[in-house]
Amino acid sequence: MNRAAFARLSDGSSNASPAHTTTGDLAGFGDEAYVAGGSMIMLRKGNTIARFTYISCPCNTDNIKPLAKLVAGRL
């Protein structure tokens, strides 16, 4: 549901397709993970969801990926 909501917000339409969004899938981060708008990583492993937001951080997605991967590995 979250992925669909972010996709809809990113392109401003009510029928956004996953191929036309500003979100991107991440491989190797739990069972499912994606970047939303370049300011949040959301990942799922089993029944657990972790969200990393870095809107006001002086960093980017590449800086947060190691932390997200570490957390996913420990879930």
Predicted model as a PDB file, atoms N, CA, C, CB and O in Angstrom, pLDDT in the B-factor column:
MODEL        1                                                                  
ATOM      1  N   MET A   1       0.813  -1.188   0.000  1.00 66.00           N  
ATOM      2  CA  MET A   1       0.000   0.000   0.000  1.00 66.00           C  
ATOM      3  C   MET A   1       0.859   1.256   0.000  1.00 66.00           C  
ATOM      4  CB  MET A   1      -0.926  -0.004   1.190  1.00 66.00           C  
ATOM      5  O   MET A   1       0.587   2.214  -0.724  1.00 66.00           O  
ATOM      6  N   ASN A   2       1.908   1.234   0.831  1.00 66.00           N  
ATOM      7  CA  ASN A   2       2.775   2.417   0.876  1.00 66.00           C  
ATOM      8  C   ASN A   2       3.416   2.698  -0.467  1.00 66.00           C  
ATOM      9  CB  ASN A   2       3.854   2.241   1.926  1.00 66.00           C  
ATOM     10  O   ASN A   2       3.476   3.849  -0.900  1.00 66.00           O  
ATOM     11  N   ARG A   3       3.898   1.651  -1.134  1.00 65.00           N  
ATOM     12  CA  ARG A   3       4.542   1.837  -2.433  1.00 65.00           C  
ATOM     13  C   ARG A   3       3.559   2.464  -3.426  1.00 65.00           C  
ATOM     14  CB  ARG A   3       5.071   0.487  -2.975  1.00 65.00           C  
ATOM     15  O   ARG A   3       3.932   3.371  -4.170  1.00 65.00           O  
ATOM     16  N   ALA A   4       2.333   2.001  -3.445  1.00 66.00           N  
ATOM     17  CA  ALA A   4       1.327   2.555  -4.354  1.00 66.00           C  
ATOM     18  C   ALA A   4       1.022   4.007  -4.020  1.00 66.00           C  
ATOM     19  CB  ALA A   4       0.042   1.727  -4.298  1.00 66.00           C  
ATOM     20  O   ALA A   4       0.851   4.830  -4.919  1.00 66.00           O  
ATOM     21  N   ALA A   5       0.953   4.325  -2.739  1.00 59.00           N  
ATOM     22  CA  ALA A   5       0.679   5.706  -2.338  1.00 59.00           C  
ATOM     23  C   ALA A   5       1.815   6.628  -2.751  1.00 59.00           C  
ATOM     24  CB  ALA A   5       0.457   5.794  -0.827  1.00 59.00           C  
ATOM     25  O   ALA A   5       1.561   7.706  -3.288  1.00 59.00           O  
ATOM     26  N   PHE A   6       3.060   6.232  -2.514  1.00 55.00           N  
ATOM     27  CA  PHE A   6       4.187   7.067  -2.918  1.00 55.00           C  
ATOM     28  C   PHE A   6       4.255   7.212  -4.424  1.00 55.00           C  
ATOM     29  CB  PHE A   6       5.488   6.490  -2.397  1.00 55.00           C  
ATOM     30  O   PHE A   6       4.583   8.287  -4.927  1.00 55.00           O  
ATOM     31  N   ALA A   7       3.952   6.158  -5.146  1.00 56.00           N  
ATOM     32  CA  ALA A   7       3.954   6.239  -6.604  1.00 56.00           C  
ATOM     33  C   ALA A   7       2.919   7.243  -7.080  1.00 56.00           C  
ATOM     34  CB  ALA A   7       3.685   4.861  -7.224  1.00 56.00           C  
ATOM     35  O   ALA A   7       3.188   8.037  -7.982  1.00 56.00           O  
ATOM     36  N   ARG A   8       1.760   7.213  -6.491  1.00 52.00           N  
ATOM     37  CA  ARG A   8       0.692   8.135  -6.878  1.00 52.00           C  
ATOM     38  C   ARG A   8       1.094   9.574  -6.573  1.00 52.00           C  
ATOM     39  CB  ARG A   8      -0.620   7.782  -6.151  1.00 52.00           C  
ATOM     40  O   ARG A   8       0.858  10.468  -7.385  1.00 52.00           O  
ATOM     41  N   LEU A   9       1.694   9.800  -5.418  1.00 48.00           N  
ATOM     42  CA  LEU A   9       2.123  11.152  -5.053  1.00 48.00           C  
ATOM     43  C   LEU A   9       3.247  11.655  -5.943  1.00 48.00           C  
ATOM     44  CB  LEU A   9       2.568  11.187  -3.605  1.00 48.00           C  
ATOM     45  O   LEU A   9       3.311  12.846  -6.249  1.00 48.00           O  
ATOM     46  N   SER A  10       4.122  10.774  -6.355  1.00 48.00           N  
ATOM     47  CA  SER A  10       5.307  11.209  -7.090  1.00 48.00           C  
ATOM     48  C   SER A  10       5.001  11.721  -8.478  1.00 48.00           C  
ATOM     49  CB  SER A  10       6.279  10.091  -7.187  1.00 48.00           C  
ATOM     50  O   SER A  10       5.692  12.613  -8.970  1.00 48.00           O  
ATOM     51  N   ASP A  11       3.973  11.173  -9.128  1.00 49.00           N  
ATOM     52  CA  ASP A  11       3.699  11.678 -10.471  1.00 49.00           C  
ATOM     53  C   ASP A  11       2.406  12.476 -10.554  1.00 49.00           C  
ATOM     54  CB  ASP A  11       3.642  10.533 -11.442  1.00 49.00           C  
ATOM     55  O   ASP A  11       2.041  12.959 -11.627  1.00 49.00           O  
ATOM     56  N   GLY A  12       1.709  12.619  -9.425  1.00 46.00           N  
ATOM     57  CA  GLY A  12       0.538  13.470  -9.378  1.00 46.00           C  
ATOM     58  C   GLY A  12      -0.711  12.910 -10.020  1.00 46.00           C  
ATOM     59  O   GLY A  12      -1.714  13.617 -10.120  1.00 46.00           O  
ATOM     60  N   SER A  13      -0.684  11.664 -10.457  1.00 46.00           N  
ATOM     61  CA  SER A  13      -1.876  11.099 -11.090  1.00 46.00           C  
ATOM     62  C   SER A  13      -2.525  10.081 -10.183  1.00 46.00           C  
ATOM     63  CB  SER A  13      -1.529  10.458 -12.432  1.00 46.00           C  
ATOM     64  O   SER A  13      -1.944   9.653  -9.185  1.00 46.00           O  
ATOM     65  N   SER A  14      -3.729   9.702 -10.538  1.00 45.00           N  
ATOM     66  CA  SER A  14      -4.433   8.697  -9.743  1.00 45.00           C  
ATOM     67  C   SER A  14      -4.198   7.298 -10.288  1.00 45.00           C  
ATOM     68  CB  SER A  14      -5.927   8.998  -9.708  1.00 45.00           C  
ATOM     69  O   SER A  14      -4.657   6.319  -9.701  1.00 45.00           O  
ATOM     70  N   ASN A  15      -3.487   7.193 -11.405  1.00 47.00           N  
ATOM     71  CA  ASN A  15      -3.224   5.875 -11.980  1.00 47.00           C  
ATOM     72  C   ASN A  15      -1.744   5.697 -12.304  1.00 47.00           C  
ATOM     73  CB  ASN A  15      -4.063   5.669 -13.241  1.00 47.00           C  
ATOM     74  O   ASN A  15      -1.377   5.277 -13.401  1.00 47.00           O  
ATOM     75  N   ALA A  16      -0.910   6.025 -11.331  1.00 42.00           N  
ATOM     76  CA  ALA A  16       0.540   5.917 -11.529  1.00 42.00           C  
ATOM     77  C   ALA A  16       0.946   4.464 -11.678  1.00 42.00           C  
ATOM     78  CB  ALA A  16       1.304   6.563 -10.358  1.00 42.00           C  
ATOM     79  O   ALA A  16       0.465   3.594 -10.952  1.00 42.00           O  
ATOM     80  N   SER A  17       1.823   4.213 -12.614  1.00 44.00           N  
ATOM     81  CA  SER A  17       2.347   2.857 -12.769  1.00 44.00           C  
ATOM     82  C   SER A  17       3.696   2.782 -12.073  1.00 44.00           C  
ATOM     83  CB  SER A  17       2.473   2.461 -14.275  1.00 44.00           C  
ATOM     84  O   SER A  17       4.402   3.787 -11.988  1.00 44.00           O  
ATOM     85  N   PRO A  18       4.066   1.606 -11.575  1.00 44.00           N  
ATOM     86  CA  PRO A  18       5.352   1.487 -10.878  1.00 44.00           C  
ATOM     87  C   PRO A  18       6.550   1.870 -11.740  1.00 44.00           C  
ATOM     88  CB  PRO A  18       5.530   0.081 -10.386  1.00 44.00           C  
ATOM     89  O   PRO A  18       7.594   2.237 -11.201  1.00 44.00           O  
ATOM     90  N   ALA A  19       6.430   1.795 -13.044  1.00 40.00           N  
ATOM     91  CA  ALA A  19       7.554   2.120 -13.920  1.00 40.00           C  
ATOM     92  C   ALA A  19       7.754   3.628 -14.069  1.00 40.00           C  
ATOM     93  CB  ALA A  19       7.343   1.495 -15.288  1.00 40.00           C  
ATOM     94  O   ALA A  19       8.807   4.064 -14.536  1.00 40.00           O  
ATOM     95  N   HIS A  20       6.760   4.430 -13.679  1.00 35.00           N  
ATOM     96  CA  HIS A  20       6.839   5.872 -13.884  1.00 35.00           C  
ATOM     97  C   HIS A  20       6.704   6.590 -12.542  1.00 35.00           C  
ATOM     98  CB  HIS A  20       5.744   6.347 -14.874  1.00 35.00           C  
ATOM     99  O   HIS A  20       5.719   7.288 -12.301  1.00 35.00           O  
ATOM    100  N   THR A  21       7.688   6.416 -11.683  1.00 39.00           N  
ATOM    101  CA  THR A  21       7.642   7.039 -10.374  1.00 39.00           C  
ATOM    102  C   THR A  21       9.027   7.506  -9.984  1.00 39.00           C  
ATOM    103  CB  THR A  21       7.082   6.073  -9.325  1.00 39.00           C  
ATOM    104  O   THR A  21      10.011   7.213 -10.663  1.00 39.00           O  
ATOM    105  N   THR A  22       9.094   8.235  -8.887  1.00 42.00           N  
ATOM    106  CA  THR A  22      10.391   8.637  -8.363  1.00 42.00           C  
ATOM    107  C   THR A  22      10.862   7.674  -7.275  1.00 42.00           C  
ATOM    108  CB  THR A  22      10.324  10.065  -7.814  1.00 42.00           C  
ATOM    109  O   THR A  22      11.850   7.952  -6.596  1.00 42.00           O  
ATOM    110  N   THR A  23      10.182   6.564  -7.102  1.00 57.00           N  
ATOM    111  CA  THR A  23      10.642   5.560  -6.153  1.00 57.00           C  
ATOM    112  C   THR A  23      11.476   4.536  -6.887  1.00 57.00           C  
ATOM    113  CB  THR A  23       9.457   4.886  -5.429  1.00 57.00           C  
ATOM    114  O   THR A  23      11.318   4.336  -8.092  1.00 57.00           O  
ATOM    115  N   GLY A  24      12.358   3.891  -6.158  1.00 71.00           N  
ATOM    116  CA  GLY A  24      13.192   2.876  -6.768  1.00 71.00           C  
ATOM    117  C   GLY A  24      13.345   1.677  -5.863  1.00 71.00           C  
ATOM    118  O   GLY A  24      13.484   1.828  -4.649  1.00 71.00           O  
ATOM    119  N   ASP A  25      13.323   0.503  -6.429  1.00 80.00           N  
ATOM    120  CA  ASP A  25      13.497  -0.718  -5.663  1.00 80.00           C  
ATOM    121  C   ASP A  25      14.956  -0.886  -5.258  1.00 80.00           C  
ATOM    122  CB  ASP A  25      13.021  -1.930  -6.468  1.00 80.00           C  
ATOM    123  O   ASP A  25      15.868  -0.480  -5.978  1.00 80.00           O  
ATOM    124  N   LEU A  26      15.155  -1.488  -4.100  1.00 84.00           N  
ATOM    125  CA  LEU A  26      16.487  -1.810  -3.615  1.00 84.00           C  
ATOM    126  C   LEU A  26      16.591  -3.315  -3.458  1.00 84.00           C  
ATOM    127  CB  LEU A  26      16.792  -1.087  -2.276  1.00 84.00           C  
ATOM    128  O   LEU A  26      15.741  -3.920  -2.806  1.00 84.00           O  
ATOM    129  N   ALA A  27      17.591  -3.923  -4.028  1.00 86.00           N  
ATOM    130  CA  ALA A  27      17.799  -5.363  -3.893  1.00 86.00           C  
ATOM    131  C   ALA A  27      18.732  -5.631  -2.716  1.00 86.00           C  
ATOM    132  CB  ALA A  27      18.380  -5.965  -5.203  1.00 86.00           C  
ATOM    133  O   ALA A  27      19.652  -4.858  -2.448  1.00 86.00           O  
ATOM    134  N   GLY A  28      18.484  -6.723  -2.028  1.00 88.00           N  
ATOM    135  CA  GLY A  28      19.362  -7.136  -0.949  1.00 88.00           C  
ATOM    136  C   GLY A  28      19.080  -6.499   0.393  1.00 88.00           C  
ATOM    137  O   GLY A  28      19.908  -6.580   1.300  1.00 88.00           O  
ATOM    138  N   PHE A  29      17.932  -5.870   0.539  1.00 88.00           N  
ATOM    139  CA  PHE A  29      17.542  -5.228   1.790  1.00 88.00           C  
ATOM    140  C   PHE A  29      16.282  -5.901   2.315  1.00 88.00           C  
ATOM    141  CB  PHE A  29      17.315  -3.701   1.591  1.00 88.00           C  
ATOM    142  O   PHE A  29      15.188  -5.361   2.153  1.00 88.00           O  
ATOM    143  N   GLY A  30      16.411  -7.062   2.938  1.00 87.00           N  
ATOM    144  CA  GLY A  30      15.241  -7.761   3.445  1.00 87.00           C  
ATOM    145  C   GLY A  30      14.452  -8.395   2.318  1.00 87.00           C  
ATOM    146  O   GLY A  30      15.004  -8.707   1.262  1.00 87.00           O  
ATOM    147  N   ASP A  31      13.159  -8.586   2.542  1.00 87.00           N  
ATOM    148  CA  ASP A  31      12.288  -9.206   1.540  1.00 87.00           C  
ATOM    149  C   ASP A  31      11.854  -8.216   0.469  1.00 87.00           C  
ATOM    150  CB  ASP A  31      11.062  -9.803   2.208  1.00 87.00           C  
ATOM    151  O   ASP A  31      11.628  -8.593  -0.681  1.00 87.00           O  
ATOM    152  N   GLU A  32      11.740  -6.960   0.847  1.00 86.00           N  
ATOM    153  CA  GLU A  32      11.308  -5.919  -0.087  1.00 86.00           C  
ATOM    154  C   GLU A  32      11.798  -4.583   0.446  1.00 86.00           C  
ATOM    155  CB  GLU A  32       9.748  -5.918  -0.272  1.00 86.00           C  
ATOM    156  O   GLU A  32      11.721  -4.328   1.648  1.00 86.00           O  
ATOM    157  N   ALA A  33      12.294  -3.738  -0.425  1.00 88.00           N  
ATOM    158  CA  ALA A  33      12.752  -2.412  -0.008  1.00 88.00           C  
ATOM    159  C   ALA A  33      12.681  -1.453  -1.189  1.00 88.00           C  
ATOM    160  CB  ALA A  33      14.197  -2.476   0.556  1.00 88.00           C  
ATOM    161  O   ALA A  33      12.835  -1.851  -2.344  1.00 88.00           O  
ATOM    162  N   TYR A  34      12.444  -0.190  -0.877  1.00 88.00           N  
ATOM    163  CA  TYR A  34      12.421   0.814  -1.932  1.00 88.00           C  
ATOM    164  C   TYR A  34      12.742   2.182  -1.368  1.00 88.00           C  
ATOM    165  CB  TYR A  34      11.063   0.834  -2.631  1.00 88.00           C  
ATOM    166  O   TYR A  34      12.622   2.423  -0.167  1.00 88.00           O  
ATOM    167  N   VAL A  35      13.151   3.071  -2.252  1.00 89.00           N  
ATOM    168  CA  VAL A  35      13.440   4.462  -1.923  1.00 89.00           C  
ATOM    169  C   VAL A  35      12.246   5.289  -2.366  1.00 89.00           C  
ATOM    170  CB  VAL A  35      14.766   4.959  -2.604  1.00 89.00           C  
ATOM    171  O   VAL A  35      11.742   5.120  -3.477  1.00 89.00           O  
ATOM    172  N   ALA A  36      11.796   6.180  -1.500  1.00 84.00           N  
ATOM    173  CA  ALA A  36      10.671   7.057  -1.833  1.00 84.00           C  
ATOM    174  C   ALA A  36      11.161   8.496  -1.890  1.00 84.00           C  
ATOM    175  CB  ALA A  36       9.516   6.910  -0.799  1.00 84.00           C  
ATOM    176  O   ALA A  36      11.556   9.077  -0.879  1.00 84.00           O  
ATOM    177  N   GLY A  37      11.126   9.046  -3.073  1.00 81.00           N  
ATOM    178  CA  GLY A  37      11.430  10.459  -3.265  1.00 81.00           C  
ATOM    179  C   GLY A  37      12.832  10.891  -2.887  1.00 81.00           C  
ATOM    180  O   GLY A  37      13.068  12.083  -2.692  1.00 81.00           O  
ATOM    181  N   GLY A  38      13.763   9.971  -2.777  1.00 84.00           N  
ATOM    182  CA  GLY A  38      15.124  10.334  -2.427  1.00 84.00           C  
ATOM    183  C   GLY A  38      15.288  10.818  -0.997  1.00 84.00           C  
ATOM    184  O   GLY A  38      16.316  11.402  -0.654  1.00 84.00           O  
ATOM    185  N   SER A  39      14.269  10.577  -0.144  1.00 88.00           N  
ATOM    186  CA  SER A  39      14.363  11.036   1.241  1.00 88.00           C  
ATOM    187  C   SER A  39      13.883  10.002   2.253  1.00 88.00           C  
ATOM    188  CB  SER A  39      13.572  12.299   1.409  1.00 88.00           C  
ATOM    189  O   SER A  39      13.794  10.297   3.445  1.00 88.00           O  
ATOM    190  N   MET A  40      13.571   8.790   1.787  1.00 90.00           N  
ATOM    191  CA  MET A  40      13.133   7.750   2.700  1.00 90.00           C  
ATOM    192  C   MET A  40      13.426   6.379   2.101  1.00 90.00           C  
ATOM    193  CB  MET A  40      11.634   7.898   3.014  1.00 90.00           C  
ATOM    194  O   MET A  40      13.214   6.154   0.910  1.00 90.00           O  
ATOM    195  N   ILE A  41      13.912   5.472   2.933  1.00 92.00           N  
ATOM    196  CA  ILE A  41      14.027   4.070   2.565  1.00 92.00           C  
ATOM    197  C   ILE A  41      13.038   3.315   3.431  1.00 92.00           C  
ATOM    198  CB  ILE A  41      15.497   3.528   2.745  1.00 92.00           C  
ATOM    199  O   ILE A  41      13.030   3.470   4.652  1.00 92.00           O  
ATOM    200  N   MET A  42      12.212   2.502   2.808  1.00 90.00           N  
ATOM    201  CA  MET A  42      11.287   1.645   3.541  1.00 90.00           C  
ATOM    202  C   MET A  42      11.633   0.214   3.177  1.00 90.00           C  
ATOM    203  CB  MET A  42       9.783   1.980   3.211  1.00 90.00           C  
ATOM    204  O   MET A  42      11.771  -0.123   2.001  1.00 90.00           O  
ATOM    205  N   LEU A  43      11.772  -0.638   4.210  1.00 90.00           N  
ATOM    206  CA  LEU A  43      12.073  -2.031   3.934  1.00 90.00           C  
ATOM    207  C   LEU A  43      11.189  -2.931   4.769  1.00 90.00           C  
ATOM    208  CB  LEU A  43      13.544  -2.332   4.200  1.00 90.00           C  
ATOM    209  O   LEU A  43      10.719  -2.554   5.842  1.00 90.00           O  
ATOM    210  N   ARG A  44      10.974  -4.130   4.251  1.00 87.00           N  
ATOM    211  CA  ARG A  44      10.183  -5.143   4.936  1.00 87.00           C  
ATOM    212  C   ARG A  44      10.976  -6.430   4.965  1.00 87.00           C  
ATOM    213  CB  ARG A  44       8.809  -5.353   4.249  1.00 87.00           C  
ATOM    214  O   ARG A  44      11.560  -6.846   3.964  1.00 87.00           O  
ATOM    215  N   LYS A  45      10.988  -7.056   6.136  1.00 89.00           N  
ATOM    216  CA  LYS A  45      11.567  -8.381   6.271  1.00 89.00           C  
ATOM    217  C   LYS A  45      10.602  -9.177   7.144  1.00 89.00           C  
ATOM    218  CB  LYS A  45      13.029  -8.333   6.891  1.00 89.00           C  
ATOM    219  O   LYS A  45      10.423  -8.885   8.327  1.00 89.00           O  
ATOM    220  N   GLY A  46       9.983 -10.189   6.534  1.00 86.00           N  
ATOM    221  CA  GLY A  46       8.951 -10.933   7.244  1.00 86.00           C  
ATOM    222  C   GLY A  46       7.783 -10.018   7.549  1.00 86.00           C  
ATOM    223  O   GLY A  46       7.255  -9.357   6.654  1.00 86.00           O  
ATOM    224  N   ASN A  47       7.379  -9.977   8.805  1.00 86.00           N  
ATOM    225  CA  ASN A  47       6.256  -9.129   9.225  1.00 86.00           C  
ATOM    226  C   ASN A  47       6.705  -7.786   9.797  1.00 86.00           C  
ATOM    227  CB  ASN A  47       5.421  -9.857  10.255  1.00 86.00           C  
ATOM    228  O   ASN A  47       5.891  -7.045  10.349  1.00 86.00           O  
ATOM    229  N   THR A  48       7.981  -7.470   9.669  1.00 89.00           N  
ATOM    230  CA  THR A  48       8.523  -6.238  10.242  1.00 89.00           C  
ATOM    231  C   THR A  48       8.844  -5.234   9.144  1.00 89.00           C  
ATOM    232  CB  THR A  48       9.780  -6.536  11.074  1.00 89.00           C  
ATOM    233  O   THR A  48       9.409  -5.579   8.106  1.00 89.00           O  
ATOM    234  N   ILE A  49       8.468  -3.975   9.399  1.00 88.00           N  
ATOM    235  CA  ILE A  49       8.764  -2.888   8.467  1.00 88.00           C  
ATOM    236  C   ILE A  49       9.652  -1.878   9.180  1.00 88.00           C  
ATOM    237  CB  ILE A  49       7.451  -2.211   7.940  1.00 88.00           C  
ATOM    238  O   ILE A  49       9.401  -1.533  10.335  1.00 88.00           O  
ATOM    239  N   ALA A  50      10.678  -1.409   8.502  1.00 92.00           N  
ATOM    240  CA  ALA A  50      11.546  -0.350   9.015  1.00 92.00           C  
ATOM    241  C   ALA A  50      11.542   0.801   8.013  1.00 92.00           C  
ATOM    242  CB  ALA A  50      13.005  -0.876   9.265  1.00 92.00           C  
ATOM    243  O   ALA A  50      11.571   0.591   6.800  1.00 92.00           O  
ATOM    244  N   ARG A  51      11.507   1.999   8.538  1.00 93.00           N  
ATOM    245  CA  ARG A  51      11.485   3.189   7.682  1.00 93.00           C  
ATOM    246  C   ARG A  51      12.604   4.123   8.123  1.00 93.00           C  
ATOM    247  CB  ARG A  51      10.095   3.914   7.746  1.00 93.00           C  
ATOM    248  O   ARG A  51      12.738   4.423   9.310  1.00 93.00           O  
ATOM    249  N   PHE A  52      13.396   4.574   7.182  1.00 95.00           N  
ATOM    250  CA  PHE A  52      14.500   5.493   7.435  1.00 95.00           C  
ATOM    251  C   PHE A  52      14.204   6.782   6.688  1.00 95.00           C  
ATOM    252  CB  PHE A  52      15.877   4.881   6.994  1.00 95.00           C  
ATOM    253  O   PHE A  52      14.192   6.796   5.457  1.00 95.00           O  
ATOM    254  N   THR A  53      13.968   7.848   7.408  1.00 94.00           N  
ATOM    255  CA  THR A  53      13.717   9.139   6.761  1.00 94.00           C  
ATOM    256  C   THR A  53      14.934  10.035   6.981  1.00 94.00           C  
ATOM    257  CB  THR A  53      12.413   9.815   7.322  1.00 94.00           C  
ATOM    258  O   THR A  53      15.504  10.075   8.071  1.00 94.00           O  
ATOM    259  N   TYR A  54      15.316  10.740   5.941  1.00 93.00           N  
ATOM    260  CA  TYR A  54      16.494  11.607   6.013  1.00 93.00           C  
ATOM    261  C   TYR A  54      16.234  12.892   5.258  1.00 93.00           C  
ATOM    262  CB  TYR A  54      17.738  10.898   5.450  1.00 93.00           C  
ATOM    263  O   TYR A  54      17.017  13.304   4.401  1.00 93.00           O  
ATOM    264  N   ILE A  55      15.135  13.506   5.589  1.00 90.00           N  
ATOM    265  CA  ILE A  55      14.721  14.748   4.928  1.00 90.00           C  
ATOM    266  C   ILE A  55      15.626  15.910   5.328  1.00 90.00           C  
ATOM    267  CB  ILE A  55      13.261  15.078   5.271  1.00 90.00           C  
ATOM    268  O   ILE A  55      16.072  16.672   4.470  1.00 90.00           O  
ATOM    269  N   SER A  56      15.898  16.050   6.628  1.00 88.00           N  
ATOM    270  CA  SER A  56      16.699  17.190   7.085  1.00 88.00           C  
ATOM    271  C   SER A  56      18.138  16.808   7.397  1.00 88.00           C  
ATOM    272  CB  SER A  56      16.067  17.805   8.310  1.00 88.00           C  
ATOM    273  O   SER A  56      18.887  17.606   7.961  1.00 88.00           O  
ATOM    274  N   CYS A  57      18.521  15.610   7.036  1.00 85.00           N  
ATOM    275  CA  CYS A  57      19.889  15.142   7.250  1.00 85.00           C  
ATOM    276  C   CYS A  57      20.779  15.640   6.108  1.00 85.00           C  
ATOM    277  CB  CYS A  57      19.935  13.586   7.350  1.00 85.00           C  
ATOM    278  O   CYS A  57      20.337  15.661   4.960  1.00 85.00           O  
ATOM    279  N   PRO A  58      22.022  16.041   6.395  1.00 90.00           N  
ATOM    280  CA  PRO A  58      22.915  16.430   5.301  1.00 90.00           C  
ATOM    281  C   PRO A  58      23.517  15.176   4.644  1.00 90.00           C  
ATOM    282  CB  PRO A  58      24.045  17.371   5.823  1.00 90.00           C  
ATOM    283  O   PRO A  58      24.737  15.028   4.576  1.00 90.00           O  
ATOM    284  N   CYS A  59      22.656  14.291   4.171  1.00 90.00           N  
ATOM    285  CA  CYS A  59      23.101  13.030   3.578  1.00 90.00           C  
ATOM    286  C   CYS A  59      22.157  12.664   2.431  1.00 90.00           C  
ATOM    287  CB  CYS A  59      23.148  11.890   4.649  1.00 90.00           C  
ATOM    288  O   CYS A  59      21.202  13.384   2.141  1.00 90.00           O  
ATOM    289  N   ASN A  60      22.443  11.539   1.790  1.00 91.00           N  
ATOM    290  CA  ASN A  60      21.596  11.089   0.705  1.00 91.00           C  
ATOM    291  C   ASN A  60      21.343   9.584   0.846  1.00 91.00           C  
ATOM    292  CB  ASN A  60      22.241  11.417  -0.663  1.00 91.00           C  
ATOM    293  O   ASN A  60      21.771   8.971   1.824  1.00 91.00           O  
ATOM    294  N   THR A  61      20.665   9.004  -0.105  1.00 90.00           N  
ATOM    295  CA  THR A  61      20.302   7.589  -0.049  1.00 90.00           C  
ATOM    296  C   THR A  61      21.534   6.702   0.078  1.00 90.00           C  
ATOM    297  CB  THR A  61      19.505   7.197  -1.288  1.00 90.00           C  
ATOM    298  O   THR A  61      21.523   5.741   0.847  1.00 90.00           O  
ATOM    299  N   ASP A  62      22.580   7.005  -0.654  1.00 92.00           N  
ATOM    300  CA  ASP A  62      23.790   6.187  -0.585  1.00 92.00           C  
ATOM    301  C   ASP A  62      24.414   6.193   0.804  1.00 92.00           C  
ATOM    302  CB  ASP A  62      24.802   6.673  -1.599  1.00 92.00           C  
ATOM    303  O   ASP A  62      25.046   5.214   1.202  1.00 92.00           O  
ATOM    304  N   ASN A  63      24.245   7.287   1.546  1.00 94.00           N  
ATOM    305  CA  ASN A  63      24.772   7.351   2.904  1.00 94.00           C  
ATOM    306  C   ASN A  63      23.950   6.512   3.881  1.00 94.00           C  
ATOM    307  CB  ASN A  63      24.815   8.791   3.374  1.00 94.00           C  
ATOM    308  O   ASN A  63      24.485   6.036   4.883  1.00 94.00           O  
ATOM    309  N   ILE A  64      22.678   6.329   3.607  1.00 94.00           N  
ATOM    310  CA  ILE A  64      21.776   5.611   4.512  1.00 94.00           C  
ATOM    311  C   ILE A  64      21.729   4.117   4.202  1.00 94.00           C  
ATOM    312  CB  ILE A  64      20.371   6.199   4.426  1.00 94.00           C  
ATOM    313  O   ILE A  64      21.379   3.323   5.075  1.00 94.00           O  
ATOM    314  N   LYS A  65      22.073   3.721   2.985  1.00 94.00           N  
ATOM    315  CA  LYS A  65      22.006   2.305   2.599  1.00 94.00           C  
ATOM    316  C   LYS A  65      22.762   1.367   3.540  1.00 94.00           C  
ATOM    317  CB  LYS A  65      22.545   2.140   1.211  1.00 94.00           C  
ATOM    318  O   LYS A  65      22.225   0.311   3.875  1.00 94.00           O  
ATOM    319  N   PRO A  66      23.981   1.693   3.986  1.00 95.00           N  
ATOM    320  CA  PRO A  66      24.667   0.760   4.897  1.00 95.00           C  
ATOM    321  C   PRO A  66      23.901   0.525   6.201  1.00 95.00           C  
ATOM    322  CB  PRO A  66      26.055   1.286   5.220  1.00 95.00           C  
ATOM    323  O   PRO A  66      23.857  -0.602   6.695  1.00 95.00           O  
ATOM    324  N   LEU A  67      23.304   1.564   6.755  1.00 95.00           N  
ATOM    325  CA  LEU A  67      22.508   1.425   7.975  1.00 95.00           C  
ATOM    326  C   LEU A  67      21.272   0.571   7.715  1.00 95.00           C  
ATOM    327  CB  LEU A  67      22.096   2.808   8.512  1.00 95.00           C  
ATOM    328  O   LEU A  67      20.946  -0.310   8.511  1.00 95.00           O  
ATOM    329  N   ALA A  68      20.588   0.825   6.612  1.00 94.00           N  
ATOM    330  CA  ALA A  68      19.397   0.044   6.273  1.00 94.00           C  
ATOM    331  C   ALA A  68      19.743  -1.431   6.074  1.00 94.00           C  
ATOM    332  CB  ALA A  68      18.734   0.604   5.007  1.00 94.00           C  
ATOM    333  O   ALA A  68      19.004  -2.309   6.522  1.00 94.00           O  
ATOM    334  N   LYS A  69      20.850  -1.702   5.412  1.00 94.00           N  
ATOM    335  CA  LYS A  69      21.273  -3.083   5.186  1.00 94.00           C  
ATOM    336  C   LYS A  69      21.630  -3.764   6.505  1.00 94.00           C  
ATOM    337  CB  LYS A  69      22.472  -3.128   4.225  1.00 94.00           C  
ATOM    338  O   LYS A  69      21.312  -4.937   6.700  1.00 94.00           O  
ATOM    339  N   LEU A  70      22.280  -3.046   7.406  1.00 95.00           N  
ATOM    340  CA  LEU A  70      22.630  -3.584   8.719  1.00 95.00           C  
ATOM    341  C   LEU A  70      21.377  -3.936   9.518  1.00 95.00           C  
ATOM    342  CB  LEU A  70      23.488  -2.577   9.499  1.00 95.00           C  
ATOM    343  O   LEU A  70      21.278  -5.019  10.094  1.00 95.00           O  
ATOM    344  N   VAL A  71      20.434  -3.018   9.543  1.00 94.00           N  
ATOM    345  CA  VAL A  71      19.178  -3.255  10.276  1.00 94.00           C  
ATOM    346  C   VAL A  71      18.428  -4.426   9.669  1.00 94.00           C  
ATOM    347  CB  VAL A  71      18.287  -1.992  10.267  1.00 94.00           C  
ATOM    348  O   VAL A  71      17.938  -5.286  10.402  1.00 94.00           O  
ATOM    349  N   ALA A  72      18.324  -4.482   8.342  1.00 93.00           N  
ATOM    350  CA  ALA A  72      17.624  -5.594   7.690  1.00 93.00           C  
ATOM    351  C   ALA A  72      18.273  -6.917   8.028  1.00 93.00           C  
ATOM    352  CB  ALA A  72      17.596  -5.401   6.176  1.00 93.00           C  
ATOM    353  O   ALA A  72      17.578  -7.915   8.219  1.00 93.00           O  
ATOM    354  N   GLY A  73      19.603  -6.945   8.106  1.00 94.00           N  
ATOM    355  CA  GLY A  73      20.316  -8.169   8.428  1.00 94.00           C  
ATOM    356  C   GLY A  73      20.083  -8.648   9.854  1.00 94.00           C  
ATOM    357  O   GLY A  73      20.254  -9.830  10.154  1.00 94.00           O  
ATOM    358  N   ARG A  74      19.699  -7.742  10.719  1.00 93.00           N  
ATOM    359  CA  ARG A  74      19.474  -8.089  12.118  1.00 93.00           C  
ATOM    360  C   ARG A  74      18.009  -8.345  12.449  1.00 93.00           C  
ATOM    361  CB  ARG A  74      19.995  -6.998  12.995  1.00 93.00           C  
ATOM    362  O   ARG A  74      17.694  -8.729  13.575  1.00 93.00           O  
ATOM    363  N   LEU A  75      17.128  -8.144  11.509  1.00 90.00           N  
ATOM    364  CA  LEU A  75      15.703  -8.414  11.753  1.00 90.00           C  
ATOM    365  C   LEU A  75      15.419  -9.896  11.677  1.00 90.00           C  
ATOM    366  CB  LEU A  75      14.826  -7.662  10.747  1.00 90.00           C  
ATOM    367  O   LEU A  75      14.275 -10.315  11.854  1.00 90.00           O  
TER     368      LEU A  75                                                      
ENDMDL                                                                          
END                                                                             
